């Protein structure tokens, strides 16, 4: 059998039209339909964030699930680093301590991070140097929903939703009375040492869970040839997380409570004290008593800045949360679900042993879902979600005055199945009030969002999905009220209290094949956003940018997907790729848009052994915004090997070895504010062992 792969050039601009590429890719099933081996369906995994316990192939929008051995080997120190490389997903990358997922070119408040369906409250949406408090080492499954169709979790997530599942609140009594896992790992690039354990025990109707994770790493080594040296100063990361949970479990559901605490201490690379006397004169920057030529191409100066002292983030987060589910609580209702919690988050930015700035985020949230029995063939859920967030920054970098944000959302999600079709519709209304507490300025925004989608199983093993979405996102408090120096990102930020809500109109097409020797998942999308809010750079002096939160219409168009062919039951090859093209409708580029990527992965298994080899090619990003520099492309070789065994008592264990960037390539993340000060890690070899009991 001859198999032909159609793809797009990473260099030729006219060959990279996503819609044209999708048309070529869509022709592949017709050529393969008669040549497949007997159907061997992939195991279907339930997407918890779908709201209706759907499998991946039933979703109208693209979804990914990382679990099991794949999750064990993919996990890094940050959530963004753990997901980087999945089609459509990059990472913001801020040294080693902070990294958020970037989905389809969008990050910050446009990508919602959840912990088992409840929003994670930290300060990571405020700035990329602030860590996401979700701990990858303690995750049991990570789900990614791309695009704005997951309205049940907030219309503002126009980029997508990342749902991190964990076991901190037990939902069942272990069959043998207890169950758990333990893992140890060590990495070479940053002399990382990390470990985690989790255990659940119970009897009768009571279940108890305890878990903990910790890591310690020094400054990481970069690829060869970096003019800044061998290691990135201030890229160390020490983190510890612990949680205790207690649940009552019955035949129809559970109700539980968990307390989680995280402490982290990590450096902020690229920080400069040379901007402390900078201020604005209208739409221009002025630093000290120097005269500057404010040209479009930036400025050349020879002033020395003090890079010797790297600021340190000292983070503490405590969360108390309640989770519960009751099945068949009364007639007509199949399930009632509850998520509620309070978060007390604080981090100090320490310079020369003294606290320079303190960021606080106190929040509480509540989410209630009611899933009803079919009515005239329609099955679905309705619910309410509310949250209040009090954020403050005190000290040298208090570039946002204290704010209080209240939000309430009402949502409805329904599905209807007829023959080979599944039809889905969602509706949500949100109200947000953001108040600047010092000035008393208050802004309220209302928005109604809706989506409709369908999945058509037009032949066995194939599914075609489509969705149309209109989503409204209210501006964040930082976009409204920021004003001042933010030295971590080398920006002077100015908000605009008159910003309007964004309105996104998105179309998504997905073609899947889930059985046979060749399987694939391919998506194209086009997202037109009216009043898109972005940081427009007005001026630059010595690397410091004047960033004004502004609005303009923008369009995001892209393609992403993967194709896997199984040569035998023991060997296969996967081709994966993504590309997003983003620009302002009136002309101009948007900053920090991920470059195109294409990867080739070989996987094999034999008896107790598993292995994979991957080459990931990242294109040069030359489509840059004003005052933004281009980023060279790079290729990266990654290898993985694992051995699975059992003890004499039947307890499963695994030893794994993974190598990343084995050619020691010097590489830069275009999505990072500090890409030049903190390149990606060089050659890194990680050895780990895991036991499940």
C-alpha positions in Angstrom: 0.0 0.0 0.0 1.3 3.5 -0.9 0.5 6.2 1.6 0.8 9.9 0.6 1.0 12.7 3.1 0.0 16.2 2.1 1.5 19.0 4.1 2.5 22.6 3.9 5.9 24.2 3.6 7.3 26.0 6.6 8.8 28.7 4.3 6.7 29.3 1.2 4.0 31.8 2.2 1.4 30.8 -0.4 1.7 27.1 0.4 0.8 27.7 4.0 -2.9 28.5 3.6 -4.6 26.5 6.3 -7.9 26.0 4.5 -6.2 24.8 1.3 -4.1 22.4 3.3 -7.1 21.0 5.1 -8.8 20.3 1.8 -5.8 18.2 0.7 -5.7 16.4 4.1 -9.4 15.7 3.9 -8.9 13.7 0.6 -6.8 11.1 2.4 -9.7 9.0 3.8 -11.1 8.3 0.4 -7.7 6.9 -0.7 -7.3 4.8 2.4 -10.9 3.6 3.0 -10.5 0.4 1.1 -7.0 -0.4 2.2 -7.2 -0.5 5.9 -6.6 -3.5 8.2 -9.6 -4.9 10.0 -10.9 -2.2 12.4 -9.1 -1.9 15.7 -10.7 0.9 17.6 -8.7 3.0 19.9 -10.0 2.9 23.5 -12.3 5.8 24.1 -11.5 8.1 27.0 -14.1 10.2 28.7 -13.6 13.9 28.6 -14.6 15.2 32.0 -14.6 18.8 30.8 -17.2 18.0 28.1 -19.9 18.3 30.8 -21.8 15.4 29.3 -19.2 12.5 29.8 -18.4 12.4 26.1 -15.5 10.6 24.4 -13.0 12.4 22.3 -14.5 11.3 19.0 -17.9 12.6 20.1 -16.7 16.2 20.7 -17.7 18.9 18.3 -14.5 20.8 19.0 -11.0 19.5 19.0 -10.0 17.9 22.3 -6.9 16.1 23.6 -6.4 13.9 26.6 -3.0 13.0 28.2 -3.1 10.3 30.7 -1.3 7.1 32.0 2.3 6.4 30.9 2.2 9.2 28.3 1.4 11.7 31.1 4.2 10.3 33.3 6.8 10.8 30.6 5.4 14.2 29.4 5.3 15.9 32.8 7.6 18.8 33.3 8.0 21.3 36.2 5.3 23.6 34.8 1.9 23.0 33.2 2.9 24.9 30.0 6.1 22.9 29.6 4.1 19.6 30.1 1.7 20.5 27.2 4.2 22.2 24.9 4.4 20.2 21.6 0.8 19.0 21.5 -0.8 20.2 18.2 -2.0 23.8 18.7 -0.4 24.2 22.1 2.8 26.1 23.0 4.1 27.5 26.3 4.7 31.1 27.5 8.1 30.1 29.1 9.4 32.4 31.7 12.6 30.7 32.9 11.9 27.4 34.9 9.3 28.5 37.4 6.5 29.9 35.4 4.9 28.8 32.1 1.3 28.8 31.0 -0.2 27.0 28.0 -0.6 29.1 24.8 -3.5 27.6 22.7 -3.9 28.7 19.1 -1.8 31.8 19.7 -3.8 32.9 22.8 -2.7 32.9 26.4 -3.4 34.7 29.7 -7.1 35.2 30.5 -8.1 33.7 27.2 -6.9 30.2 28.3 -8.8 29.0 31.4 -7.0 26.5 33.7 -9.2 24.3 35.7 -8.7 21.8 38.5 -11.3 19.1 38.1 -13.8 21.6 36.6 -13.1 24.4 39.1 -11.1 27.5 38.0 -7.5 27.7 39.3 -7.1 31.1 41.1 -3.5 32.4 41.1 -1.8 35.4 39.5 -0.7 33.7 36.3 -3.2 35.5 34.1 -1.8 38.8 35.4 1.7 38.3 34.1 3.7 35.4 32.5 6.3 35.5 35.3 3.7 34.3 37.8 3.4 30.5 38.2 0.3 28.3 37.6 -0.3 26.6 41.0 -1.5 23.3 39.3 1.1 20.6 40.0 1.8 18.4 37.0 3.4 15.6 39.1 0.1 15.1 41.0 -2.1 15.2 37.9 -3.9 11.9 36.9 -5.2 13.3 33.6 -4.9 16.5 31.6 -7.6 17.5 29.1 -7.3 20.3 26.6 -10.4 21.7 24.8 -9.3 24.1 22.0 -11.4 27.0 20.8 -14.2 28.9 22.5 -16.9 26.2 22.3 -16.5 25.1 25.9 -18.9 27.8 27.1 -19.9 26.0 30.2 -16.6 27.0 31.8 -16.7 30.7 30.8 -17.1 32.6 27.6 -13.8 34.4 28.1 -11.8 31.2 27.3 -11.8 32.0 23.6 -8.4 30.2 23.3 -9.4 27.0 25.1 -9.7 25.2 28.4 -7.1 23.1 30.2 -8.6 20.8 32.8 -6.2 19.1 35.3 -7.7 16.1 37.0 -6.4 15.0 40.3 -7.4 12.6 43.1 -7.3 15.0 46.0 -11.0 14.5 46.8 -11.8 10.8 46.7 -14.8 9.8 44.7 -14.8 6.0 45.5 -13.7 3.5 48.1 -10.6 1.6 46.9 -11.5 -2.1 46.3 -8.7 -3.4 48.4 -9.0 -0.7 51.0 -6.1 1.4 49.7 -4.3 2.4 46.5 -1.6 4.8 45.6 1.5 5.7 43.6 5.0 6.9 44.2 7.5 8.4 41.7 11.1 9.7 41.8 13.0 11.4 39.0 16.2 13.3 38.3 17.2 15.5 35.4 20.6 16.6 34.1 20.1 20.1 32.6 19.2 21.8 35.9 20.4 19.0 38.3 16.7 18.5 39.0 15.5 16.2 41.8 11.8 15.6 42.1 9.4 13.2 43.7 5.7 12.6 44.4 3.4 10.2 46.2 -0.4 9.8 46.5 -2.4 7.4 48.6 -6.1 6.8 49.1 -7.6 4.6 51.8 -11.1 4.0 53.0 -13.7 1.7 54.5 -17.5 1.9 54.7 -18.5 5.3 53.4 -15.4 7.2 54.4 -12.3 7.7 52.1 -9.2 9.7 52.9 -6.6 10.9 50.4 -3.1 12.4 51.0 -0.6 13.5 48.3 2.6 15.5 48.1 5.2 16.5 45.5 8.5 18.4 45.6 11.2 19.4 43.3 14.5 21.2 43.5 16.5 22.4 40.5 19.3 24.8 39.9 19.9 27.2 37.0 19.4 25.2 33.8 21.9 24.8 31.0 21.0 26.1 27.5 22.1 24.8 24.1 25.6 25.4 22.9 26.6 28.7 21.4 24.6 31.2 23.6 26.5 34.4 24.1 25.0 34.7 27.7 27.0 31.7 28.9 26.3 28.1 29.7 23.4 28.6 32.1 20.5 31.0 32.6 21.0 33.1 35.8 18.0 32.9 38.0 16.3 30.0 36.4 16.3 27.8 39.5 13.0 26.4 40.8 12.1 24.9 44.2 8.5 23.8 44.7 6.6 21.7 47.2 2.9 20.9 47.2 0.7 18.9 49.7 -2.9 18.1 49.9 -5.2 16.2 52.3 -8.8 15.2 51.3 -11.8 13.5 53.0 -15.0 12.2 51.4 -18.2 10.6 52.2 -19.0 8.1 49.4 -22.3 6.4 48.8 -23.9 4.3 46.1 -25.3 7.5 44.4 -22.4 9.9 44.7 -19.9 11.5 47.1 -19.2 14.8 49.0 -15.7 15.7 49.9 -13.3 18.4 51.1 -9.6 19.0 50.4 -7.0 21.4 51.7 -4.0 22.1 49.4 -0.9 24.2 50.1 1.9 25.0 47.7 5.2 26.8 48.3 7.5 27.8 45.5 10.7 29.7 45.2 12.0 30.5 41.7 14.1 33.1 40.0 13.1 35.8 37.4 15.7 35.8 34.7 16.3 38.9 32.6 15.3 41.4 35.3 17.0 44.8 35.1 17.2 47.6 37.6 18.1 50.1 34.9 14.4 50.9 34.3 13.6 52.1 37.8 13.7 55.8 36.8 11.8 55.4 33.6 8.4 57.2 33.1 6.2 58.3 30.3 5.8 61.6 28.4 2.6 61.2 26.5 3.1 58.1 24.3 6.9 58.1 24.7 9.2 56.7 27.4 11.8 58.8 29.2 14.5 57.3 31.4 16.6 59.5 33.6 18.0 62.6 32.1 19.0 61.0 28.7 17.7 62.2 25.4 16.4 59.4 23.1 15.5 59.1 19.5 12.1 57.4 19.4 12.3 55.6 16.0 10.2 52.7 14.8 13.2 50.3 14.8 14.1 50.8 18.4 17.2 52.4 19.9 20.9 51.7 20.3 22.4 52.6 23.7 25.5 51.5 25.6 24.2 52.0 29.2 25.2 49.2 31.5 22.4 47.6 33.7 23.0 45.6 36.8 22.1 42.0 36.1 24.0 40.6 39.1 21.1 40.4 41.4 18.3 38.2 40.2 14.9 38.7 41.9 13.3 35.7 43.5 9.6 34.9 43.7 8.5 33.4 47.1 5.0 32.0 46.5 2.5 30.6 49.0 -1.0 29.4 48.0 -3.7 27.8 50.1 -6.9 26.4 48.8 -9.9 24.8 50.5 -12.4 23.2 48.2 -15.5 21.1 48.2 -16.5 18.7 45.5 -19.6 16.6 45.3 -21.9 14.7 43.0 -25.3 13.2 43.6 -26.8 10.9 40.9 -30.6 10.7 40.4 -31.4 13.2 43.2 -35.0 13.6 42.2 -37.3 12.9 39.2 -36.1 14.2 35.9 -32.5 15.0 37.1 -29.7 12.5 36.5 -26.9 14.3 38.4 -26.3 17.3 40.6 -22.7 18.5 40.8 -21.0 21.0 43.2 -17.6 22.7 43.1 -16.8 25.4 45.6 -13.6 26.8 47.2 -11.6 29.6 48.6 -8.1 30.5 47.6 -5.5 32.6 49.5 -2.6 33.3 47.2 0.4 35.5 47.9 3.8 35.9 46.4 6.7 38.2 47.3 9.3 39.4 44.8 12.5 39.5 46.7 15.5 41.6 45.6 18.8 41.7 47.6 17.1 39.9 50.5 14.3 42.5 50.8 10.7 42.2 49.7 10.3 44.6 46.8 6.7 43.8 45.7 3.9 41.7 47.2 1.1 40.3 45.1 -2.0 39.0 46.7 -5.0 37.2 45.2 -7.9 36.2 47.5 -10.8 34.5 45.7 -13.8 32.3 46.3 -15.8 30.5 43.7 -19.0 28.4 43.4 -20.2 26.2 40.5 -23.4 24.2 40.5 -24.5 21.9 37.6 -27.8 20.1 37.2 -27.9 17.4 34.5 -31.4 16.6 33.4 -32.9 13.5 31.9 -33.8 13.5 28.2 -36.6 15.9 27.3 -38.1 15.4 23.8 -34.8 13.7 22.9 -32.6 16.5 24.3 -30.1 15.7 27.1 -28.1 18.3 28.8 -27.2 20.4 31.8 -27.8 23.9 33.2 -25.9 25.6 35.9 -24.6 28.7 37.6 -21.0 29.9 38.3 -19.9 32.8 40.4 -16.6 34.1 41.7 -15.1 37.0 43.5 -11.4 37.9 43.2 -9.5 40.6 45.3 -6.1 41.3 43.8 -3.5 43.7 45.0 0.1 44.6 44.4 2.1 46.6 47.0 5.7 47.8 46.5 8.1 48.9 43.7 6.3 47.1 40.9 2.7 47.8 42.0 1.7 48.6 38.4 -1.9 47.7 39.1 -3.9 49.3 41.9 -5.9 47.0 44.2 -9.0 45.6 42.3 -12.1 43.6 43.1 -13.6 41.5 40.3 -17.0 39.9 40.6 -18.4 37.6 37.9 -21.6 35.5 37.5 -22.5 33.2 34.7 -25.6 31.2 33.8 -25.2 28.4 31.2 -27.1 25.8 29.4 -25.7 22.9 27.3 -27.9 20.4 25.3 -27.3 17.6 22.9 -29.5 15.6 20.6 -28.7 12.3 18.8 -30.3 11.1 15.7 -28.8 8.2 13.6 -25.2 9.0 12.9 -25.5 12.6 14.0 -24.9 14.2 17.4 -26.0 17.9 17.6 -24.9 20.2 20.5 -25.9 23.7 21.5 -24.7 25.9 24.3 -25.9 29.2 25.7 -24.2 31.4 28.4 -24.8 34.8 29.9 -22.1 36.5 32.0 -21.9 39.7 34.0 -18.6 41.0 35.3 -17.8 44.0 37.5 -14.2 45.1 37.9 -13.6 47.9 40.5 -10.4 49.8 41.1 -10.4 50.2 44.9 -8.1 53.2 45.2 -9.8 55.4 42.6 -13.3 54.0 43.0 -13.5 53.4 39.3 -16.0 50.6 38.4 -16.7 49.0 35.0 -19.4 46.4 34.3 -19.7 44.3 31.2 -22.5 41.9 30.2 -22.1 39.4 27.4 -24.2 36.6 25.9 -22.4 33.7 24.2 -23.8 30.8 22.1 -22.5 27.9 20.1 -23.9 25.2 17.9 -22.1 22.2 16.6 -22.6 18.7 15.1 -20.6 15.5 14.7 -21.4 13.2 11.8 -20.2 9.6 11.8 -20.5 9.3 8.0 -18.8 5.9 7.9 -17.5 3.4 10.5 -14.5 4.8 12.2 -14.8 8.3 10.7 -16.3 11.4 12.2 -16.7 15.0 10.9 -17.3 17.7 13.5 -18.2 21.3 13.0 -19.0 24.1 15.4 -19.9 27.8 15.2 -19.4 30.0 18.3 -20.1 33.5 19.3 -18.3 34.3 22.6 -18.0 37.5 24.6 -15.0 38.2 26.9 -15.0 41.1 29.4 -11.6 42.9 29.9 -9.6 41.8 32.9 -8.9 44.2 35.7 -5.3 44.5 34.6 -6.3 45.4 31.1 -8.5 48.1 32.5 -6.4 49.6 35.3 -2.7 48.8 34.8 -0.4 51.8 35.0 3.3 51.5 35.8 6.6 49.7 35.4 6.6 45.9 35.2 10.3 45.1 35.2 9.9 41.3 35.0 8.6 41.7 31.4 10.5 44.9 30.7 7.4 46.9 30.0 5.6 50.0 31.2 2.0 49.0 31.1 -1.0 51.3 30.7 -4.6 50.1 30.9 -7.7 51.6 29.5 -10.8 51.8 31.7 -13.0 52.4 28.6 -12.2 49.0 27.0 -15.2 47.2 25.6 -15.9 43.5 25.7 -14.4 41.3 23.0 -16.8 39.4 20.7 -15.4 36.3 19.1 -16.9 34.5 16.1 -15.3 31.2 15.5 -15.8 28.4 13.1 -14.1 25.0 13.7 -13.9 22.0 11.4 -12.5 18.6 12.6 -12.0 15.4 10.7 -11.2 12.2 12.7 -10.5 8.6 12.0 -10.4 6.4 15.1 -10.0 2.8 13.8 -7.8 0.9 11.5 -4.1 1.0 10.9 -4.2 4.7 10.1 -5.8 7.1 12.4 -5.9 10.9 12.4 -7.3 14.0 14.0 -7.2 17.2 11.8 -8.7 20.6 12.5 -8.9 24.0 10.8 -10.4 27.1 12.4 -11.0 30.8 11.8 -11.6 33.1 14.7 -12.6 36.7 14.0 -12.6 38.8 17.2 -14.1 42.3 17.3 -12.5 44.7 19.8 -9.6 42.3 20.4 -7.6 43.5 23.4 -3.8 43.4 23.1 -0.7 45.1 24.4 0.3 47.6 21.7 3.8 48.8 22.0 4.0 52.6 21.5 7.7 53.1 22.2 10.9 51.4 23.2 14.0 52.6 25.1 16.9 50.3 25.9 14.7 47.2 25.7 11.9 48.7 27.9 8.6 48.9 26.0 5.7 51.2 26.6 2.7 48.8 26.3 -0.8 50.3 25.9 -3.8 47.9 26.2 -5.7 48.7 23.0 -8.5 47.3 20.9 -8.8 46.4 17.2 -10.5 43.7 15.2 -8.3 40.7 14.7 -8.4 37.3 12.9 -6.8 34.1 13.9 -6.7 31.3 11.3 -5.0 28.0 11.7 -4.6 24.3 11.2 -3.5 21.5 13.6 -3.5 17.8 13.7 -1.8 14.5 13.8 -1.8 11.3 11.6 -0.6 8.0 12.9 0.0 4.8 10.9 0.6 1.5 12.7 2.9 -0.7 10.7 2.3 -3.6 13.1 0.8 -4.0 16.6 4.3 -3.1 17.9 5.4 -0.1 15.8 3.9 3.1 14.4 4.8 6.5 13.0 3.1 9.8 13.7 3.2 13.0 11.8 2.0 16.1 13.8 1.9 19.8 12.9 0.3 23.1 13.6 0.3 26.6 12.4 -1.6 29.8 13.4 -1.7 33.0 11.4 -2.8 36.0 13.4 -3.1 39.7 12.4 -5.1 42.8 12.9 -7.8 43.4 10.3 -6.6 46.9 9.8 -3.1 45.7 9.1 -0.3 44.8 11.5 0.9 41.8 13.4 0.1 40.6 16.9 3.1 39.9 19.3 4.4 36.6 20.5 2.4 34.4 18.1 3.9 30.8 18.0 5.7 29.8 14.8 4.7 26.8 12.7 5.8 23.4 13.7 6.0 19.9 12.2 7.1 16.7 14.0 7.8 13.1 13.2 7.5 10.5 15.9 8.3 6.8 15.8 7.0 4.6 18.6 7.6 0.9 19.4 6.8 -1.6 22.1 8.1 -5.1 22.6 7.1 -7.3 25.6 7.8 -5.0 28.7 9.7 -2.3 26.7 8.3 0.9 25.2 10.2 3.5 23.3 9.8 6.5 21.0 11.9 8.9 19.0 10.8 12.3 17.9 12.1 15.1 15.7 10.3 18.4 16.1 11.1 21.2 13.6 10.0 24.7 14.6 10.0 27.3 11.9 11.5 30.8 12.0 9.0 33.3 13.2 9.4 36.4 11.1 5.8 37.7 11.2 6.4 40.0 14.1 4.7 43.0 15.6 6.2 46.5 15.8 9.2 46.6 18.1 9.3 42.8 18.2 12.3 40.8 16.9 12.2 37.7 14.7 13.0 34.3 16.2 15.2 31.7 14.4 13.8 28.3 13.8 15.3 25.1 15.2 15.1 21.3 15.2 14.9 19.2 18.4 15.5 15.5 18.9 13.7 13.8 21.8 13.9 10.1 22.8 12.1 8.1 25.4 12.5 4.5 26.7 10.5 2.7 29.5 10.5 -0.7 31.0 7.4 -2.1 32.8 7.6 -4.8 35.4 5.8 -6.3 38.4 7.1 -7.2 41.8 6.6 -10.8 43.2 3.4 -9.5 44.9 2.1 -8.3 41.5 2.7 -4.5 42.1 3.3 -2.7 38.8 6.4 -0.5 38.4 8.1 1.4 35.6 11.5 2.7 35.0 11.8 5.4 32.3 14.5 7.4 30.6 13.8 10.4 28.4 16.1 12.7 26.6 15.1 16.1 25.3 17.0 18.3 22.9 19.7 15.7 22.5 21.5 17.6 19.8 22.0 20.4 22.4 20.4 23.0 20.0 20.3 26.6 21.1 16.6 27.4 20.8 14.3 30.4 21.7 10.6 30.5 22.5 9.0 33.2 20.5 6.0 33.2 22.9 8.2 34.4 25.7 8.7 38.0 26.9 12.3 37.1 27.9 13.2 34.8 25.0 16.7 36.4 24.6 17.5 36.4 28.3 16.2 32.8 28.9 16.6 30.4 25.9 15.1 27.0 26.1 17.0 24.3 28.0 19.8 22.4 26.2 20.4 18.7 26.3 18.5 17.2 29.2 18.3 13.5 30.3 15.7 12.5 32.9 15.7 9.2 34.7 12.6 8.2 36.7 10.9 5.3 38.5 7.2 5.0 39.3 5.3 2.4 41.4 1.5 2.0 41.5 0.1 0.0 44.4 
